[in-house]
Amino acid sequence: MISDVITIWQREMIRYFRSKSRIITSLVMPILWLGVMGTAIGSTLAGVKFPGGLNYISFIAPGILAMAILFTSIFTGISVIFDREFGFLKEILVAPVSRTSIVLGKTLGGTTAAMIQGVLMLLISLLFGVHFAGEYGIAVGVLGAILVMFLIGIGLVSLGIAFASKMESMEGFQLVMNFLVMPMFFLSGAMYPIGSLPQWLKSVVYFDPMTYGVDALRHFLIGPGVTSFPLWLDLSVLVAFFAILLSLGTYLFRKM
């Protein structure tokens, strides 16, 4: 089973590295949000003090990092539809390989790609003057951020595979994913502190798993004073999120 998972993962990695345009275009939107929107909005909020004494770009940097992972992860499910339309999925389904191995291989492949995009975005953030201090030091902070990126990525990739297992066309999948992606991002508190939100909106924000992912990244990359929840709660929600979605994605793929 391990060999099967590694083989599927390796195929996903080969496809990822051969698609240079995919790597570049997946970074364009986060860079625009960080460089253009962050600078524009930050200039209008020059007199506003954000938690921890940060400037606006530094405050939103962990949220934009989560955005890069979100966009890369959730659209990994489209590879399931692509493989089905071009016959590759039929070939591996008739091979002596369990469907669970296929799901795990694709999930780990998509998660690895998302983490690569996240690390690239982390390095790009430094070019915009973002200073990462971290609540636990820079070394532990980076390692913790990579762990959080893994938990976010594997949960979102599993969500994409779950939807792809029940859909027939790439167009329909993209429509549904766009309907999910933007609310998940805008409700995550990536662009604003959630402590000052009205209670009815907080109730919605608390149900968004990305909220806890962004908050955990702020714990590790920025430090105290900018977070809304304790770190143990953030990590617990992310672990539960990926465990539930991975189980659901595996179940739906096996029933496909």
N, C-alpha and C positions, 0 to 999 in steps of 0.2 A: 504493500500500500504506500509506503514511504517513497519507493522508487517511482510509482505512478504519479504521486503528488509532485515530486521534484520535476518529472518530465513535463507535466502540464505547466508548472510554474516557469520552467525554462522556456517553453514555447511563448508564454505571455511576455517574458522579458525580451526575447528576441524580437517579437513584434513591436514592443515598446521602443527599443533602441533603434530599430530600423525606421521608425516613424518620427523623423526629426521635427516635422511640422507639428505633430501632436505635442511634443515636449515644449516647443516654443509657444504655440497658441494657448496652451493651458496656463502659461505664466503671464500672458498679456493682460488678461482681465485683473488679476491680483495686483500687477504692477501699476496699472492705470488707477485702481482704487487707492493704492498706497501713495503713489507719486503725485497723481493729479488731484483726485478727490481729497486725499489726506492733506495736501498742501493748501488746496482751495478752501476747504472747510476749516482747516487749522488757522488760516489767516483771518477768517471772520470771527474765530473764537480766541483771538490772541489774548484778550483780557480775562478769559475764563481759566480757572485753575482746575485741572483734572486731578483725580486722586493720586497721591504719591508725588505731586509736583511735576508730573510728566507733561511734555507737549503732546499735541493731539496725534501726531504721527506715531510716536512711541506707544501711545495708549492703544491705537487700533492695530498696531503691527501683529500681535498674536491673533487677532481676529482675521486679518488678511491672510495669515499663514494657514489658519483653519479653512479659509475660503479656497485656497489653492488645493488643499487636500480634498475638500468637498467636491469641487468640480471634477477633479481627476478620478476620484473613487466611484462616485455614483454612476458615472457614465461607462464604467468598466462593464456593466451588465450588457451593454450593447454588443459586446463581443459574442455573447451567447446567441443573440439573434443573428448576428453576422455569420457565425459558424453554422447555424441551422439553415440559413438561406443558401449557403454555398456548399452544403453537403458535408462539411468536416465534422460537424457534431454527430451526424449519423454514423460516420466511420468510427469514431471513438466510442460511441454507445454500443456498437456491436462487438467491440474488442473486449477481451477479458479484463476489463477495468471497471471497478465499482463507480457508481455515480457520485458517491461521497468523495472519492479521490479526485474526481473531475472538479467538483465544487471547491474542495479545499485548494487544489492547485490553482484554479482561476482566482479564488479569493486571495490567496497569498501573492499571486502575481500582480493583481490589481492593487493590493495594499502596498507592495514594494514600490510600484510605480508612483503611488500617491506619496509615499514617504520620500522618494527621490525629489519629487516636485516640492514637497515641504522643505527639505533641506536646501534646495536651490533658492526658494523664496526667503528662507532664513538668511542666507548669505547676501541676497539682493537687498534685504532690509538694511543691512549695515551700510550700503551705499547711500541710503537716504538719511543717514545720520541717526538711526535707531540705536539706542544704547541698551543692551541686554545685561542687566545685573543679576536678577534672579533672587528668589527668597533663600535659596540654599547654595549660592555660589554659582559661578558660570559653568564649571565642569558638570556638576550635578544637574544644573538647570538644563543644559543641552541634552544630557542623557534622559532626563525626565520628559523633556519636550518630545524627544524621539519616541518614548514610550506612549505618550499621549497621542502622537500622530499615528502610531500603530493601532491603538484602540479605536480612534475615530475612523481611520481608513478601513479597517476590517469590518466594522459595523456598517459603514456606508456602501462598501463593495457588496456585502451580503444583501443589503437592501436592494441594490441595483440588480443583482442576480435573481432575487425573489420576484421582482416585477418582470424581468426579462423572461422568466420561466413561464409566465402567464400571458405574454403578449406575442403577437405574430409579426409586427412590422417595426422597423427602426423609427419610422416617423411617429408612430403612436407612443413608443417608448420615450423618445426625446420630449414629446409634449408633456407626458406625465412627469418625467423627471424635472423638467423646467418648472412645472407647477409645484414640485416639492422643494427644489433647490433654493429658490429665491426666498420663500418664507422661512426656511430653516436658517438661512444666512442672516436675514434682516431681523429675525426674532432672537438671535443668539447673543445680542449685546456686543457684537463685534465693533460697532460704530459708535456706541454710546454707553454710559454707565446705566445699569438697570436699576440701581438703588433709588433713583428719582422718578421712576415710571409710575403711572397711576396703577392702583391695585388690580384693576381688571386686565390690564396689559401684562402685569407681572404674572398673573395666573396663567396666561398663555405662554409667556417666555419660559416659565418653569417646566413646561412639558416638552420643550425643545431640547433634545440631547446635545445639540451643538452648543447650547448655552454653557453646559458643564465642560465641554471640550475647550472652548475659548477661555473659560475661567481657569481651568487647569494649566493651560499654556501661560496665562498671566502669572500664576503662582511660580512657575519654573523660570520664566524668561524676564519678568519685570519685578516681581517681588510683592511684599505686603503693601496694603493701602489701596490696591486697585482691584482686589478680588471681592466676589460677592458670597462665596460659599467656602467652607473648609475643604482642604485638598482631599481628605478622605472621602467626602461626599461626591466630589467631582469624579474621582477614580472609580468609586463604587457604581455610579450611574453609567459611566462609560463601559465598565466590564459587563454590567447587566445588559446594556444596549447591544454590545457586540455578540454576547452569548445568545440572546434571544433572536437577533437577526440572522446570525450564522445558522442557528437551528432551523429557523423558518426558511431561509434560502436553500438549505440542503434538502429539507422536506419537499418544498415545491419543485425543485429541480428533479428529485427522484420520481416525483409523480407526473412529470412533464410528458 
